[in-house]
Amino acid sequence: MDIIAICIAIFSFLLTALKYYLDYMKDSINIDVIPTRSFNYLVDDKSSYNDITFINFTKFPISVIDVEFDIKNKVNEQKTFKPIRYKDKNYSIPFTLGPYESVECTFLLEEYPVIWEWDVTIKVTTNKGIYIKPVIIESRTEHRESEPQVTELTSANKVSALSNPKDGFLKKFLYHLKP
């Protein structure tokens, strides 16, 4: 009888750990943003259309709420741009990336001087956190990538550090279960 009770307790603990792990995976952000500098310039090389591909690597949908470009040139002039919707494409913020989906969007950056090398920090605000990706674009089509930074938002339904698998003991426990 004691062995059956121990087996039921272990099974119950494993199911609880699995539920917390699945909740953690559902709340995590795993996206990528791939920019492409466009050849289409307007108004004496002051504005450009830029293509960006958003990729969702999770099996859960992610809502992209806002996109910002923090652009810095060689002269250390820095500006933050909010993209403007491209009229010929049906793109508008916010939009939802489905599971394992990629979406290519075209943005218009107004009053942006065309330069050959610029540092850009792309800040994507989603329902699961803020994704920050620094990129150095050297020419019209080539770019070098830096390491992305992810800032996760805390969920409102989390009660304590013990029940939160992102900060509590379950995260450490489940980390050892990963292959």
C-alpha positions as CSV (number, residue, x, y, z in Angstrom):
1,M,0.0,0.0,0.0
2,D,2.9,2.4,0.8
3,I,4.5,1.7,-2.6
4,I,1.3,2.6,-4.4
5,A,0.9,5.9,-2.5
6,I,4.6,6.8,-3.3
7,C,4.0,6.0,-7.0
8,I,0.9,8.1,-7.1
9,A,2.7,11.0,-5.3
10,I,5.6,10.8,-7.8
11,F,3.3,10.6,-10.7
12,S,1.3,13.6,-9.4
13,F,4.6,15.6,-8.9
14,L,5.7,14.8,-12.5
15,L,2.4,15.9,-13.9
16,T,2.6,19.2,-12.0
17,A,6.2,19.7,-13.1
18,L,5.1,19.1,-16.7
19,K,2.2,21.6,-16.4
20,Y,4.6,24.3,-15.1
21,Y,7.1,23.5,-17.9
22,L,4.4,23.8,-20.6
23,D,3.2,27.0,-19.1
24,Y,6.8,28.3,-19.1
25,M,7.2,27.4,-22.8
26,K,3.9,29.0,-23.6
27,D,5.0,32.3,-22.0
28,S,8.5,32.3,-23.5
29,I,9.5,34.4,-26.4
30,N,11.5,32.8,-29.2
31,I,11.4,35.0,-32.4
32,D,13.9,36.4,-34.8
33,V,13.8,39.6,-36.9
34,I,15.7,39.7,-40.2
35,P,16.0,43.2,-41.7
36,T,16.7,44.0,-45.4
37,R,17.5,47.5,-46.5
38,S,15.6,48.5,-49.6
39,F,16.6,50.0,-52.9
40,N,13.5,52.2,-53.0
41,Y,14.3,55.7,-51.8
42,L,12.0,58.7,-51.9
43,V,12.3,62.5,-51.7
44,D,16.0,63.0,-52.5
45,D,17.3,59.9,-50.7
46,K,15.5,60.9,-47.4
47,S,13.0,58.1,-47.0
48,S,13.2,54.4,-47.7
49,Y,11.1,51.3,-47.7
50,N,12.6,48.5,-45.6
51,D,11.6,44.9,-45.5
52,I,11.7,43.0,-42.2
53,T,10.9,39.3,-41.8
54,F,9.5,38.2,-38.4
55,I,9.9,34.5,-37.5
56,N,8.2,32.7,-34.7
57,F,10.1,29.6,-33.5
58,T,7.5,28.4,-31.0
59,K,4.3,26.3,-31.3
60,F,2.3,29.1,-29.7
61,P,1.1,32.3,-31.4
62,I,2.9,35.6,-30.6
63,S,1.3,39.0,-31.1
64,V,3.6,41.7,-32.3
65,I,2.4,44.9,-30.7
66,D,4.9,47.5,-31.6
67,V,8.2,47.9,-33.6
68,E,10.8,50.6,-33.1
69,F,14.1,51.4,-34.9
70,D,16.8,53.1,-32.9
71,I,19.2,54.2,-35.7
72,K,22.7,55.6,-35.0
73,N,25.1,56.7,-37.8
74,K,28.9,57.2,-37.9
75,V,28.6,60.8,-36.7
76,N,26.8,59.5,-33.6
77,E,23.5,61.0,-34.5
78,Q,20.8,58.9,-33.0
79,K,17.1,58.8,-33.8
80,T,14.2,56.5,-32.9
81,F,11.7,55.7,-35.7
82,K,8.3,54.2,-35.5
83,P,7.6,52.5,-38.9
84,I,4.8,53.7,-41.1
85,R,2.6,51.1,-42.9
86,Y,3.4,50.5,-46.5
87,K,0.2,51.2,-48.5
88,D,0.5,48.5,-51.1
89,K,0.9,45.7,-48.6
90,N,-1.8,44.7,-46.1
91,Y,0.4,45.2,-43.1
92,S,-0.6,47.0,-39.8
93,I,0.6,46.8,-36.2
94,P,-0.4,44.9,-34.2
95,F,-0.4,41.5,-35.9
96,T,-0.1,37.9,-34.9
97,L,2.5,35.4,-35.8
98,G,1.1,31.9,-35.8
99,P,3.0,28.8,-34.7
100,Y,6.3,28.4,-36.7
101,E,5.2,31.2,-39.0
102,S,7.2,33.9,-40.7
103,V,5.8,37.2,-42.0
104,E,7.6,39.6,-44.3
105,C,6.6,43.3,-43.7
106,T,7.6,46.4,-45.5
107,F,8.1,49.6,-43.5
108,L,8.5,53.2,-44.5
109,L,11.1,55.2,-42.6
110,E,10.4,58.9,-43.1
111,E,13.1,61.6,-43.0
112,Y,15.8,59.1,-42.7
113,P,19.1,60.1,-44.4
114,V,20.6,57.3,-46.6
115,I,24.0,56.3,-45.4
116,W,26.2,53.4,-46.2
117,E,26.8,52.1,-42.7
118,W,24.4,52.4,-39.8
119,D,23.8,50.7,-36.4
120,V,20.2,49.8,-35.8
121,T,18.6,48.4,-32.7
122,I,15.3,46.8,-33.6
123,K,12.9,46.7,-30.6
124,V,9.9,44.5,-31.0
125,T,7.3,44.6,-28.3
126,T,5.2,41.4,-28.1
127,N,2.6,40.0,-25.8
128,K,5.3,37.8,-24.2
129,G,8.1,40.3,-23.8
130,I,10.4,42.7,-25.6
131,Y,12.8,41.4,-28.2
132,I,15.8,43.6,-28.9
133,K,18.1,42.9,-31.8
134,P,21.2,45.1,-32.6
135,V,22.1,45.0,-36.3
136,I,24.8,46.7,-38.3
137,I,23.8,47.3,-41.9
138,E,26.9,48.0,-44.1
139,S,25.4,48.4,-47.6
140,R,22.0,48.3,-49.2
141,T,21.5,44.6,-48.9
142,E,24.1,43.2,-46.5
143,H,23.9,43.2,-42.7
144,R,25.9,41.8,-39.7
145,E,24.0,40.5,-36.8
146,S,24.8,40.9,-33.1
147,E,23.4,38.8,-30.2
148,P,19.7,39.4,-29.6
149,Q,18.5,40.4,-26.1
150,V,15.2,39.3,-24.7
151,T,13.4,41.1,-21.9
152,E,10.6,39.0,-20.6
153,L,7.5,40.5,-19.1
154,T,6.2,39.0,-15.9
155,S,2.7,37.6,-16.2
156,A,-0.1,39.0,-14.0
157,N,-1.4,35.6,-13.1
158,K,1.8,34.4,-11.4
159,V,1.4,34.4,-7.6
160,S,4.9,33.8,-6.1
161,A,8.4,32.9,-6.9
162,L,7.7,29.3,-6.0
163,S,4.9,29.0,-8.4
164,N,6.7,30.9,-11.2
165,P,8.8,28.4,-13.2
166,K,10.8,31.3,-14.7
167,D,12.3,32.4,-11.4
168,G,11.5,29.6,-9.0
169,F,12.9,26.2,-8.1
170,L,10.9,24.5,-10.9
171,K,12.9,26.2,-13.6
172,K,16.1,24.8,-12.1
173,F,14.5,21.4,-11.7
174,L,13.2,21.3,-15.3
175,Y,16.5,22.6,-16.6
176,H,18.1,19.3,-15.6
177,L,15.3,17.3,-17.4
178,K,16.1,18.9,-20.8
179,P,18.1,16.5,-23.1
